[in-house]
Amino acid sequence: MEDCNGEDIIVTPELPLEIIVYIQSFLHASDRKDASLVCRSWYYASQDFHFQKNLTFSFPASASSLQLIKGLGRKSRCSLIIKQLDGFSMSRSLLLEVGLCLGSKLESLALPGSSITEASLLSLLPRLTSLRRLDLRGLDSLFMSGAFLSREEHRHQVRSALSGLEELDLSDLRYLSDLTFNRLTSCTPGLRRLSLAGCFIAFEFDLYRGCPAGAVKDSSALLSLRNLKRLVTEQRWTLVALDLSRTSITPDSLRTVAQVPDLVLEELRLHGCKELTDYSIEVLVKHQPSLQRLDISACTELTSRSVEAVAQGLKALTQLSLSRDWRITEKGLAELLSVSSLRSLDLSECLHVSGTEIVKGLTGCTTARAQLDTLSLKSCTYIRDFAVFSLTQLLGNTLRELDLTLCVNVTDLSVRAIATYLQGLVVLRLGLCKEITDWGLLGMVEETKCEPDQETADKGPRFTRTFGNMGFFQPPRLPFEEKPKLVTQNDLQQFKQQAGASLLALNRLQELDLSACPKLTDSSITQVLRYPDLRRLSLSMLPEITDTSLASVAWHCRSLTSLALSHCPGISDRGVAQAAPYLHRLQHLYLSGCSNITDRSLFLLLQHCDRLQTLDISRCKNISPTTVDLLQSRLPFLENVHHKFIGGADISLTF
């Protein structure tokens, strides 16, 4: 082909759509969205069915949302989270538009923070013929009157639409009663998952105990155990997951539910059920041996006897949460870790756990031990370097998420072990591990040098902290009060030349928490935090880092969606100016207590970070409320702005 000047023009054929789809399959969702703006063929590729699975669109009720809903009508399927709906005309119009445009395409609907009327919801539900998940948590306005679905014609319409519903979330409903519960669940005959977390359920007594069988009536005030059992019995062939967290369920009540004939639960959540005892867990395990996911966290009466029962009875267990079960000790953990199917274990705030029995359980035969991919030891203050070192070696091939937050005895040795053996980690949390220093992150051994006169000189008497200081002697320094030897330029040069195990080896990290590790400085942050796939980073309460660290992180971690820098006095407008141009994906930013941040930083965020959803600038005294108002009006996705004590005023608003 030639142009008007007679010169040859090379025409490149368009790539087949399948090839473009394959290329985009390697991109993160946010990158794929940007790629869709390149040309028409790239847009069509981004709309491929493979990329539309499990898509959830979240937005507040507003006039602009109407156009968004019309646009979603072109998709084959989708899920919605609509916030802040009310009984006014705008919300009614929005729900009507959802029914008209997405009625046969909507798979999941959640209405958090809303107060809609029964009429509004009943005008929508009959149109949602493909709905699989319905989230009504906290919608007290629907259930307060007790008249929800009281008319048979309404129940018939809803039953026709919701006959395929699989998940129903009724959490935190204060006014859920037998009547409304029965009416709603009669429209959903094939439930697989039901959540009643935080609901008031009468477990202690049956309201109509002693009444003749034909005289028992459903309560209009609260939900009873009798009706919960009735539902579980009727839907026992499909029901596999039940959430009764934060309820007052008793051991006898749990036994009543667990013993329903032919009920085979795969998931049970009992978080915060403080009435449960070891005996109730033993009964549960006996009657529901097929449980795969069990949450008995914050059940404060449970002891290691429950751990032993779970280890012996649940051989198909994959996830177990024992968080905040303070009476649990090391006993039983070795046997638990011999359950080969176990993949996730949460022992956070189990104060008596030291890790010894966990290591013991993992040292057995490879085929007869847990292959953990998630382990939380948060606030297990007895965890020390030896346990971490052993765990990293034993779980090196499988572990993807490790939480050591507030393990105050963890030092640089643990960090080097993590960098050496856990190079497949995706999530690492080391917040409040105050003994971690730059040397640990760099994978180097600190060289200690003592002056001769300091080593041999008479230092005088040493006293404990309880002994008064009378002015002529000093109390001994505690380990966390001692500052480590600073990293020099020569040390950094040596780090660049060595092949040691620094945190830089964890190149798959997507979340990293180093908050409140006060001995960290720019020396390690600038050299180690270079993760192209990092999504969430917390560097809050690091007094020694400066704008240099912020600029380096922004340059090397351009996939960040959440960044926490609260109470970092060294961060200023200069750092934000250097970082903001590289943080286009940022959605959540926390700058609380950064006193050197001013209005200039907000203008920079307005210019470069248009996807911002959450911003915390509390206690930033040099920021004016006027600029905050401007930022909120200009950024379309900004929902939460925390700005208490700014500009000398006590203002705290959430939009």
Secondary structure, DSSP 8 states (H G I E B T S, - for coil): -B-TTS-B--------HHHHHHHHTTS-HHHHHHHTTS-HHHHHHHT-GGGSTT-EEEEESSTHHHHHHHHHTTSS-EEEEEES--SSHHHHHHHHHHHHHHTTTEEEEE-TT----HHHHHHHGGG-TT--EEE-TT-HHHHSSS-TT-SHHHHHHHHHHHTT--EEE-TT-TT--HHHHHHHHTT-TT-SEEE-TT--EE-S--TTTTS-GGG----SS-EEHHHHHHHHHHTTTT--EEE-TTS---HHHHHHHHTSTT---SEEE-TT-TT--HHHHHHHHHH-TT--EEE-TT-TT--HHHHHHHHHH-TT--EEE-TT-TT--STTHHHHTT-TT--EEE-TT-TT--SHHHHHHHTS-GGGS---SEEE-TT-TT--HHHHHHHHHHSTTT--EEE-TT-TT--HHHHHHHHHH-TT-SEEE-TT-TT--HHHHHT--------HHHHHS-------TTS---SSS-----GGGS------HHHHHHHHH-----GGG-TT-SEEE-TT-TT--HHHHHHH---TT--EEE-TT-TT--HHHHHHHHHH-TT-SEEE-TT-TT-BHHHHHHHGGG-TT--EEE-TT-TB-BHHHHHHHHHH-TT--EEE-TT-TB--HHHHHHHHHH-TT--EEE-TTBTTB------
